């Protein structure tokens, strides 16, 4: 029976849709959803209409670019930033970065103007070559930091007038920041006049006596510190004997701020710049070594006390690597510090009679007998003889080790060895001296603290090495004991009241009898 025979069913007839048609409608509905920037269906229609209008021969290849250009033309939001444009998120950080770049360029820039006459600099250590030796011994910095140090030393030499020589002393580690230390010698013009009487010696007890003259003792060299990178170099003050004595009695870690106070017991009479300078003087006096026979004492008339000079033909007579592996191959190249914080005793022979009390003169002479001055270029084998074990052959203050290729190579002119010999200090951890071929160099990297962890205690008392115990006091004979207690003062004798008290009646304001007055 057809539908025409059933008119009542024709009214409610709905044709059935195939499953394929339903899926197609759902896809069309999904494509026509507007997300605010148009629908995907509309975009596809635009792309198809553009292709039909332009009729390109490479429609498949330009499909992505055509779609991107149509999207860009109908975009209604804010434009994206240009990928070629540098976006500054933190203006303060960006200004710091630009300032650092400008300072870094100043460091690596040549100190001489190419349009002017070349600038004459002092002798600057070739730290890049020395850094290679230190790397073989396991100390030093990375290549970029080594380059910054070398360029910064060159700039310092160009900025300081009268600088004769300059080298990288080392790095003192701190809590908040570290110090890079440079050591240099400044030429001092001679003020000596022919025929003039010699200057009067500085008397003990005066403020001038606390500081050794420039070029002598602890002030043989000048020192500059920097926090690294392109930071400026700041010159440290001259070393004072009173500061060195006080620094021996305390343990204090460097903070990285030259103006910070030194909170310690006993009290240190200065800021961190003075304490740092005292520690540098102590390390330099103990750990600055040289190859035996390379220097000799300078006996010229105008030479400073304890000054040295290179021996003529020192490179040709440089000792072999086998000699440097023993204690006899090394000597101290800096004046040693005495218990007074200075490197020498006052010259009492030039004093006039009566300038110093006889008790003071006798006390100084007694100290000179008990603690004589150490000669310059003294061997390191006698160091810490008082704590040296009986069965030990070498000094306990030093440790010598060889690195690298230990072979001998014969050349037409000489026999060479590429061995690196390193001498490390056991009482100042971080101090090292290395030698290779005909070169040697000193370096210090540490916290500027003396240690006795690798040294035996004193044989008689069993106490650790002086000045090495933490939380030490001013009593150098017993570092862990408190200072001596002061004696009790003498009781004063009681005396009668010089103004006797008034009579009670008079004090109450009553009348007094004439006989009582």
Secondary structure as GFF3:
##gff-version 3
##sequence-region A 1 517
A	DSSP	three_ten_helix	3	5	.	.	.	ID=ss1
A	DSSP	alpha_helix	7	10	.	.	.	ID=ss2
A	DSSP	alpha_helix	19	31	.	.	.	ID=ss3
A	DSSP	alpha_helix	40	54	.	.	.	ID=ss4
A	DSSP	alpha_helix	63	73	.	.	.	ID=ss5
A	DSSP	alpha_helix	91	108	.	.	.	ID=ss6
A	DSSP	beta_strand	123	124	.	.	.	ID=ss7
A	DSSP	alpha_helix	127	136	.	.	.	ID=ss8
A	DSSP	alpha_helix	143	159	.	.	.	ID=ss9
A	DSSP	beta_strand	163	172	.	.	.	ID=ss10
A	DSSP	beta_strand	179	186	.	.	.	ID=ss11
A	DSSP	three_ten_helix	207	210	.	.	.	ID=ss12
A	DSSP	three_ten_helix	217	219	.	.	.	ID=ss13
A	DSSP	beta_strand	222	226	.	.	.	ID=ss14
A	DSSP	beta_strand	234	235	.	.	.	ID=ss15
A	DSSP	alpha_helix	241	248	.	.	.	ID=ss16
A	DSSP	alpha_helix	272	287	.	.	.	ID=ss17
A	DSSP	beta_strand	289	291	.	.	.	ID=ss18
A	DSSP	beta_strand	295	297	.	.	.	ID=ss19
A	DSSP	beta_strand	308	310	.	.	.	ID=ss20
A	DSSP	alpha_helix	321	324	.	.	.	ID=ss21
A	DSSP	three_ten_helix	327	329	.	.	.	ID=ss22
A	DSSP	beta_strand	330	332	.	.	.	ID=ss23
A	DSSP	alpha_helix	358	370	.	.	.	ID=ss24
A	DSSP	three_ten_helix	380	382	.	.	.	ID=ss25
A	DSSP	three_ten_helix	385	387	.	.	.	ID=ss26
A	DSSP	beta_strand	398	403	.	.	.	ID=ss27
A	DSSP	beta_strand	408	410	.	.	.	ID=ss28
A	DSSP	beta_strand	415	417	.	.	.	ID=ss29
A	DSSP	beta_strand	420	425	.	.	.	ID=ss30
A	DSSP	beta_strand	431	436	.	.	.	ID=ss31
A	DSSP	beta_strand	439	446	.	.	.	ID=ss32
A	DSSP	alpha_helix	504	508	.	.	.	ID=ss33
A	DSSP	three_ten_helix	514	516	.	.	.	ID=ss34
###
